[in-house]
Amino acid sequence: MSLFDVINTSATGMVASRFWLDTIAGNIANANSTRTAEGGPFRRRMPVFQEAVQDALQGMDDEFSERSDKSLAQSITAAVMDDMQDPSTYKSKGEGVKMKGVVEDPSPLRVVYMPGHPDADQEGYVSLPNVSVVKEMVDMIAAQRAYDANVQITNAAKSMINKALEIGK
């Protein structure tokens, strides 16, 4: 894996962290929204990320239909182990992070007795969003630290590239 691949991979992590922070900001902004365009109270949203893999199964596409699951798993494991043991045959396995989308938190809504509220039901109860500002703040700290870690990785790779250029002088 080249240093440029490292920078590209950490860039995908920074984009994912920024998207996570945007989602958190939207959750906090709607923490008291009892009406949405879809109807009903706002539901907490959570981003879903997935590892972006490009070359992990390179050259094995034709073998999928011919091999059993056990032999396919063994050949993938062997290929990964070979790459780990012999750096000259190393192929990039990961390409960073990609966003799969946003899902709504299925946890129950908060129900509060507020008979004067315009969205109260017949008994005077209002369904409020399932957003906990404390939980969102904890997630915000985690997302910020993930972003910072990716910035440090990028800066370290840039520093290595600059040192390599200095050696060539």
Rosetta silent file (secondary structure, phi, psi, omega in degrees, C-alpha in Angstrom):
SEQUENCE: MSLFDVINTSATGMVASRFWLDTIAGNIANANSTRTAEGGPFRRRMPVFQEAVQDALQGMDDEFSERSDKSLAQSITAAVMDDMQDPSTYKSKGEGVKMKGVVEDPSPLRVVYMPGHPDADQEGYVSLPNVSVVKEMVDMIAAQRAYDANVQITNAAKSMINKALEIGK
SCORE:     score description
SCORE:     0.000 S_00000001
   1 L     0.000  127.347 -179.709    0.000    0.000    0.000 S_00000001
   2 L   -81.751  167.001  178.575    1.493    3.338   -1.017 S_00000001
   3 H   -66.598  -28.377  176.750    1.387    6.454    1.092 S_00000001
   4 H   -68.754  -34.231  174.711   -1.093    7.958   -1.346 S_00000001
   5 H   -65.293  -38.393  177.521   -3.420    5.011   -0.652 S_00000001
   6 H   -61.411  -44.450  179.561   -3.044    5.747    3.070 S_00000001
   7 H   -63.867  -43.422  178.899   -4.047    9.370    2.463 S_00000001
   8 H   -63.538  -40.774 -179.861   -7.024    8.313    0.323 S_00000001
   9 H   -65.588  -44.178  179.871   -8.153    5.790    2.938 S_00000001
  10 H   -69.304  -27.201  175.831   -7.938    8.306    5.782 S_00000001
  11 H   -64.562  -38.851  177.149   -9.815   10.826    3.608 S_00000001
  12 H   -64.770  -34.415  175.946  -12.745    8.400    3.404 S_00000001
  13 H   -66.243  -37.677  177.845  -12.620    8.184    7.203 S_00000001
  14 H   -67.250  -40.483  177.874  -12.738   11.969    7.476 S_00000001
  15 H   -63.415  -42.525  179.396  -15.721   12.149    5.128 S_00000001
  16 H   -63.936  -42.159  179.200  -17.499    9.450    7.151 S_00000001
  17 H   -64.246  -39.808  178.343  -16.774   11.267   10.423 S_00000001
  18 H   -64.358  -41.264  177.388  -18.091   14.534    8.989 S_00000001
  19 H   -63.183  -40.068  177.873  -21.275   12.782    7.835 S_00000001
  20 H   -61.806  -44.441  178.650  -21.622   11.263   11.316 S_00000001
  21 H   -63.668  -38.984  176.735  -21.242   14.734   12.868 S_00000001
  22 H   -63.085  -40.034  178.487  -23.865   16.148   10.482 S_00000001
  23 H   -64.569  -42.406  178.086  -26.266   13.367   11.478 S_00000001
  24 H   -61.841  -43.704  178.919  -25.668   14.090   15.162 S_00000001
  25 H   -60.065  -40.708  177.174  -26.320   17.797   14.589 S_00000001
  26 H   -64.857  -38.382  178.234  -29.622   16.937   12.902 S_00000001
  27 H   -64.146  -45.002 -179.502  -30.604   14.687   15.807 S_00000001
  28 H   -65.604  -40.429 -179.914  -29.866   17.409   18.369 S_00000001
  29 H   -63.052  -29.419 -177.676  -31.709   20.033   16.305 S_00000001
  30 L  -105.906   20.682 -175.928  -34.811   17.804   16.244 S_00000001
  31 L   -61.961  -20.029 -179.831  -34.625   16.575   19.850 S_00000001
  32 L  -122.149   16.297 -177.869  -38.014   18.156   20.611 S_00000001
  33 L   -80.446  114.931 -179.629  -39.753   17.878   17.230 S_00000001
  34 L   -94.956   -7.607  178.464  -43.123   16.245   17.668 S_00000001
  35 L  -132.070  134.904  175.667  -44.140   16.644   14.015 S_00000001
  36 L  -126.352  171.721  178.358  -42.282   15.647   10.878 S_00000001
  37 L   -64.170  -31.317  178.812  -43.172   15.689    7.196 S_00000001
  38 L   -78.256  -13.932 -177.323  -43.740   11.910    7.382 S_00000001
  39 L    98.674  143.622 -179.997  -46.063   12.371   10.365 S_00000001
  40 L    82.816  178.129 -177.933  -45.428   11.676   14.015 S_00000001
  41 L   -74.282  160.273  177.621  -42.441   12.628   16.108 S_00000001
  42 L   -65.146  143.058  174.128  -38.843   12.707   14.872 S_00000001
  43 L  -113.351  138.768  179.234  -36.869    9.482   15.251 S_00000001
  44 L   -55.930  137.631  179.418  -33.147    9.491   15.981 S_00000001
  45 E  -109.121  143.868  179.781  -31.076    8.800   12.869 S_00000001
  46 E  -131.648  130.636  177.672  -27.869    6.781   12.794 S_00000001
  47 E   -75.054  149.381  177.797  -25.399    6.559    9.908 S_00000001
  48 E  -118.719  124.833 -179.035  -24.374    3.112    8.672 S_00000001
  49 E  -115.041  158.192  179.280  -20.832    2.646    7.404 S_00000001
  50 E  -144.517  147.785  175.824  -19.149   -0.264    5.679 S_00000001
  51 E   -66.933  133.743  176.596  -15.587   -1.113    4.812 S_00000001
  52 L   -91.701  113.650 -177.753  -14.873   -0.358    1.176 S_00000001
  53 L  -113.821  131.441 -179.214  -13.045   -3.370   -0.251 S_00000001
  54 L  -110.433  -57.052 -169.724  -11.673   -3.376   -3.761 S_00000001
  55 L  -106.603   11.072 -173.749   -9.083   -6.067   -4.428 S_00000001
  56 L   -61.505  -34.047 -177.830   -9.676   -8.576   -1.638 S_00000001
  57 L  -112.714   25.973 -177.904  -11.197  -11.164   -3.978 S_00000001
  58 L   -59.672  130.678  178.701   -9.255  -10.213   -7.089 S_00000001
  59 L    83.503   -0.260 -178.372   -8.909  -13.166   -9.446 S_00000001
  60 L  -109.770    3.430 -176.115  -11.453  -15.286   -7.606 S_00000001
  61 H   -58.315  -41.674 -177.842  -14.615  -14.111   -9.385 S_00000001
  62 H   -71.586  -22.420 -175.524  -14.742  -17.164  -11.658 S_00000001
  63 H   -84.029  -11.806 -176.951  -14.249  -19.555   -8.762 S_00000001
  64 L   -57.125  -46.336 -175.106  -17.337  -18.464   -6.809 S_00000001
  65 L   -78.299  -21.065 -175.002  -19.730  -20.745   -8.625 S_00000001
  66 L   -89.909  -23.707 -173.187  -17.312  -23.679   -8.827 S_00000001
  67 L  -102.660  154.791  173.185  -16.171  -23.951   -5.210 S_00000001
  68 L   -78.833  163.690 -178.759  -17.909  -24.948   -2.039 S_00000001
  69 H   -59.427  -39.380 -177.405  -18.164  -22.383    0.748 S_00000001
  70 H   -67.033  -45.929 -179.066  -15.531  -24.181    2.837 S_00000001
  71 H   -69.871  -32.524  176.927  -12.906  -24.374    0.090 S_00000001
  72 H   -66.310  -43.618  178.500  -13.571  -20.767   -0.938 S_00000001
  73 H   -62.318  -39.846  179.119  -13.099  -19.612    2.651 S_00000001
  74 H   -65.325  -40.035 -179.166   -9.872  -21.597    2.895 S_00000001
  75 H   -69.789  -36.126  177.196   -8.478  -20.075   -0.310 S_00000001
  76 H   -66.130  -44.859  178.565   -9.356  -16.539    0.841 S_00000001
  77 H   -60.850  -42.741  179.219   -7.717  -17.179    4.216 S_00000001
  78 H   -63.526  -40.606  179.685   -4.635  -18.602    2.504 S_00000001
  79 H   -64.480  -41.266  178.884   -4.405  -15.580    0.187 S_00000001
  80 H   -65.828  -43.559  179.928   -4.634  -13.182    3.125 S_00000001
  81 H   -64.990  -39.700  178.039   -2.025  -15.123    5.106 S_00000001
  82 H   -61.501  -42.026 -179.982    0.321  -15.239    2.095 S_00000001
  83 H   -65.196  -36.308 -179.307    0.043  -11.488    1.690 S_00000001
  84 H   -70.754  -32.359 -176.441    0.810  -10.939    5.354 S_00000001
  85 H   -86.786  -27.873 -177.174    3.882  -13.174    5.208 S_00000001
  86 L  -122.130   98.351 -176.804    5.300  -12.006    1.866 S_00000001
  87 H   -60.385  -23.082 -178.385    5.248   -8.206    1.458 S_00000001
  88 H   -70.722  -21.156  179.576    6.159   -8.452   -2.238 S_00000001
  89 H  -102.184    9.374 -176.204    2.768  -10.045   -3.023 S_00000001
  90 L   -63.388  131.224  174.264    0.741   -7.658   -0.887 S_00000001
  91 L  -119.150  144.291  179.211   -2.447   -6.412   -2.500 S_00000001
  92 L   -62.981  125.852  179.972   -4.571   -3.636   -1.077 S_00000001
  93 L   -98.494  -33.291 -177.181   -7.487   -5.189    0.790 S_00000001
  94 L  -119.056  146.795  178.647   -9.241   -2.094    2.043 S_00000001
  95 L  -118.072   15.266  178.436  -10.131    1.139    0.371 S_00000001
  96 L   107.730 -143.011 -175.127  -11.432    2.911    3.450 S_00000001
  97 E  -121.426  141.444  171.200  -14.995    3.531    4.542 S_00000001
  98 E  -128.267  153.002 -178.690  -18.144    3.997    2.535 S_00000001
  99 E   -91.431  127.438  177.078  -21.541    5.143    3.684 S_00000001
 100 E   -88.748  -25.795 -179.851  -24.386    2.700    3.257 S_00000001
 101 E   148.467 -162.445 -179.190  -27.038    5.132    4.402 S_00000001
 102 E  -127.474  135.094  176.843  -28.959    6.309    7.410 S_00000001
 103 E  -118.850  154.626  176.477  -31.320    4.226    9.533 S_00000001
 104 E   -88.832  140.063  178.943  -33.832    5.304   12.122 S_00000001
 105 L   -68.685  123.206 -177.342  -33.292    4.187   15.696 S_00000001
 106 L   -80.978    0.822 -178.524  -36.012    1.631   16.518 S_00000001
 107 L   -62.302  153.686 -175.215  -35.941    2.372   20.272 S_00000001
 108 L   -65.558  151.076  176.735  -39.271    3.475   21.751 S_00000001
 109 L   -74.064  155.956  175.150  -40.316    7.102   21.751 S_00000001
 110 E   -80.520  134.962  178.345  -40.540    9.027   25.014 S_00000001
 111 E  -114.864  124.436 -175.975  -44.113    9.517   26.190 S_00000001
 112 E  -128.086  142.147  178.129  -44.778   12.534   28.433 S_00000001
 113 E   -81.966  109.836  177.158  -47.998   13.779   30.012 S_00000001
 114 L  -143.577   82.990 -173.774  -48.685   17.261   28.587 S_00000001
 115 L   -62.497  -24.473 -178.385  -52.444   17.755   28.193 S_00000001
 116 L   -87.521   -3.946 -177.293  -52.122   21.298   26.781 S_00000001
 117 L   -73.387  140.148 -178.962  -49.730   20.328   23.980 S_00000001
 118 L   -64.414  -21.677  179.794  -51.209   20.506   20.438 S_00000001
 119 L   -99.312   12.145 -179.922  -49.901   16.993   19.638 S_00000001
 120 L   -70.602  145.987  177.307  -51.303   15.377   22.802 S_00000001
 121 L   -81.297 -171.464 -176.728  -53.530   12.332   22.362 S_00000001
 122 L   -59.159  -31.287 -177.293  -56.989   11.895   23.936 S_00000001
 123 L   -91.728   -2.266  177.609  -55.437   11.076   27.332 S_00000001
 124 L    94.453   10.319 -179.686  -53.027   14.050   27.264 S_00000001
 125 E   -96.339  141.405  179.198  -49.824   12.162   26.419 S_00000001
 126 E  -116.860  132.986  174.668  -47.322   13.419   23.840 S_00000001
 127 E   -87.303  120.262  179.782  -44.848   11.193   22.015 S_00000001
 128 E  -105.359  158.523 -179.109  -41.452   12.894   21.969 S_00000001
 129 L   -57.275  154.462  179.126  -38.407   11.918   19.874 S_00000001
 130 L   -89.984   35.194 -179.267  -36.135    9.110   21.070 S_00000001
 131 L   -95.956  124.847  173.243  -33.147   11.473   20.992 S_00000001
 132 L  -106.181  117.097 -177.987  -30.963   11.669   24.093 S_00000001
 133 H   -62.071  -33.541  178.561  -28.792   14.772   23.973 S_00000001
 134 H   -64.620  -45.459  178.583  -26.291   13.104   26.312 S_00000001
 135 H   -63.003  -39.024  178.504  -25.949   10.116   23.975 S_00000001
 136 H   -65.557  -37.743  178.358  -25.566   12.467   21.020 S_00000001
 137 H   -66.871  -38.695  176.189  -22.801   14.378   22.794 S_00000001
 138 H   -63.846  -44.145  176.412  -20.935   11.127   23.495 S_00000001
 139 H   -62.674  -35.911  179.750  -21.290   10.167   19.830 S_00000001
 140 H   -64.733  -40.792  177.645  -20.098   13.641   18.855 S_00000001
 141 H   -63.980  -42.397  179.142  -16.915   13.215   20.901 S_00000001
 142 H   -63.651  -42.499  179.568  -16.301    9.793   19.299 S_00000001
 143 H   -66.000  -39.510  178.662  -16.843   11.185   15.795 S_00000001
 144 H   -65.087  -40.558  178.713  -14.539   14.134   16.501 S_00000001
 145 H   -67.613  -36.969  176.780  -11.807   11.814   17.779 S_00000001
 146 H   -64.440  -41.588  177.590  -12.166    9.592   14.716 S_00000001
 147 H   -62.094  -46.895  179.995  -11.838   12.649   12.497 S_00000001
 148 H   -61.161  -39.520  178.633   -8.765   13.833   14.413 S_00000001
 149 H   -62.399  -40.895  178.269   -7.152   10.390   14.152 S_00000001
 150 H   -68.187  -33.952  175.643   -7.589   10.437   10.379 S_00000001
 151 H   -64.707  -41.982  179.273   -6.096   13.939   10.208 S_00000001
 152 H   -64.666  -38.168  177.080   -3.061   12.699   12.143 S_00000001
 153 H   -63.246  -44.554  179.415   -2.683    9.749    9.766 S_00000001
 154 H   -62.496  -44.297  179.513   -2.810   12.084    6.771 S_00000001
 155 H   -63.810  -38.838  178.198   -0.259   14.432    8.328 S_00000001
 156 H   -65.268  -41.590  178.817    2.077   11.519    9.128 S_00000001
 157 H   -65.047  -41.577  177.387    1.849   10.238    5.536 S_00000001
 158 H   -62.756  -40.180  178.310    2.535   13.727    4.174 S_00000001
 159 H   -63.105  -41.294  177.989    5.526   14.024    6.473 S_00000001
 160 H   -64.407  -40.086  178.595    6.880   10.675    5.238 S_00000001
 161 H   -63.635  -43.436  179.465    6.453   11.753    1.632 S_00000001
 162 H   -64.207  -40.055  178.337    8.312   15.016    2.330 S_00000001
 163 H   -65.372  -38.813  178.492   11.155   13.145    4.083 S_00000001
 164 H   -65.182  -36.512  177.250   11.440   10.760    1.132 S_00000001
 165 H   -68.093  -35.076  178.188   11.684   13.742   -1.223 S_00000001
 166 H   -66.931  -34.649  179.559   14.413   15.266    0.947 S_00000001
 167 H   -63.819  -36.249 -177.820   16.434   12.029    0.724 S_00000001
 168 L   -73.437   -7.605 -177.979   16.380   12.275   -3.064 S_00000001
 169 L   -74.126    0.000    0.000   18.022   15.721   -3.065 S_00000001
